[in-house]
Amino acid sequence: MTHRAGFSLSALTAIGLILGAGFFTPSPVLADAGAYLAARQATMDRSFRDLVSYATRSLASDPQNPVLLESVISGQISMGNFDQIKGYASVLRDLEPGNQIAAMGNLTLMARDEDYDGVIAALDEGQSISTVVDGMVHAWAFVGKGDMSSALTLFDSTVDAGQGFEFFGPYNKALALALVGDYEGALDTLTSVGQPATRSSAIAQAQMLSQLERNDEALTLINDSFGATPDAEIEALKATLSAGESVPFTVVRSARDGMADVFFAVASALDGGLDDGYTLLYARIAQALRPDEANYALFSAALLERLDNYDLATTAFDAIAVDDPAYPMATLGRAEALRAAGKDDAELEVLRQLTKSHPELDDGHIALGDALRRHERYAEAAEAYTAAIDLNQPPSRAQWPLYFTRGIAYEREGVWDKAEADLRQALALEPDQPQVLNYLGYSFLEMKTNLDEAMGMIRKASAARPNDGYITDSLAWGLYLLGRYDEAVKPMERAAALMPVDAVVNDHLGDVYWAVGREREARFQWERALSFDPEDDEANRIRRKLEVGLDRVLVEEGLAPTRPLDDG
């Protein structure tokens, strides 16, 4: 998932310079060299628990090492453990008053406790995260104290910051004005500088308009911003606006929320532009300041998945309440994280529970079907797909993948009549769909039935996707099965060029070479196919071909050889 709230992509380079992004480089001058080396490896592996453990151990022999203090603080922030950082952040601040990681820790703890005097004092003393972040957090602290005059002055001071930040001050100023009930002033501020179209700014404007009893304008804005297929949160907003009800302003509900939005905006802008581990620090701070905001949890979880921290990602997804509109999305993300962590049974259980708690959600049934199909539990997968299909009656063009995937499940289960019906229904909904044409055509070839129709389907699929290795393989294999061996050579060679490490394609190319008398090349391709770990049955068949040749294997299987056997 990618979020872009609060910053423009064009500002990414400037952001990197202003924020001073980057991780520390550990110093080798430590008494506990083993723990130091382990901490360094944990940093490279993005193993935050190990990083904290080994860095803490090293601190026992070098308690005032700034690098190790940064390690512990950044590792704990990455895990969302803010209660564990206070002492370390204080020590690091005393050692290096301008240290960015120390400021992240100290300012977050004070903001979380709504100690706005402490935030202001810390910033005045020189603690700093970055120029822009410092200014916005400073301003929101004044909002928290009720000093709007000082807050507005600070928000306005970022207008001249340049480097892509011209809108950041006005955007936060507008949120602050709306927080204190000045919706007219907030809207004027937003529109005066040409705010970029972001999710949060669109929702904020819609809520402001609704508070001014301008629901029609708000609904138009939402429709223009999110199109015809919005997510659950936007659907709920549209329903309230359409009913003529007043939508409360909730983009920020307090000064602490405003600070959280600042950190989330920074994280969103950094996403994809700088190291994910660095971006995660800002996302986790936003989450700590506003733990009930689903978008923050979803973003943290997505970053953790990219960093291969699947257990932490699962925990982040778990933070989203069942009654939150984002809960289904979070549950699907949690299931994906469990799958990536190799916890297949847990993945299936999570998806089963989702289909029970949200039976009306077709994505839940589809995800369950896909998971079951990956585990070759085809009958159960077909049942899950059927539940999704039943929710979409009569079917529209958008449902063709549902019939396609259920058709695959039926075909793998050996229920061909149902499989063929679903594959043909997929084509009825999406005529000439190459994947479906190829799958149905290849299935006919394997069953040696409807051969003319099969080749027609595969040729049509190949014309639509000439660079698809699977489809090219189907075309060549169809020619081979029809005994048109010479014609099969070029497309099969092309398939092997498109998919050079595919065991099946290389095996097929070997068969085609054998059929046209190129036995040495055939054996070479079969050896290549074996090197790419084919299924056990296929591997045994290839070894038998290497031993006695293709034609004798075909005879052993009760099939006609490609050439007369040499009994001598």
Secondary structure, DSSP 4 states (H G I P E B T S, - for coil): -----SS-GGGHHHHHHHHT-------S--S-HHHHHHHHHHHHHT-HHHHHHHHHHHHTT-TT-HHHHHHHHHHHHHHT-GGG-HHHHHHHHHH-TT-HHHHHHHHHHHHHTT-HHHHHHHHHTT--S-HHHHHHHHHHHHHHHT-HHHHHHHHHHGGG--TT-TTHHHHHHHHHHHHTT-HHHHHHHHHHTT----HHHHHHHHHHHHHTT-HHHHHHHHHHHH-SS--HHHHHHHHHHHTTPPPP--S-SSHHHHHHHHHHHHHHHHTTTS-HHHHHHHHHHHHHH-TT-HHHHHHHHHHHHHTT-HHHHHHHHHTS-TTSTTHHHHHHHHHHHHHHTT-HHHHHHHHHHHHHH-TT-HHHHHHHHHHHHHTT-HHHHHHHHHHHHHTS-S--GGGHHHHHHHHHHHHHHT-HHHHHHHHHHHHHHSTT-HHHHHHHHHHHHHHT-SHHHHHHHHHHHHHH-TT-HHHHHHHHHHHHHTT-HHHHHHHHHHHHHHSTT-HHHHHHHHHHHHHTT-HHHHHHHHHHHHHT---HHHHHHHHHHHHH-HHHHHHHTT---SS-----
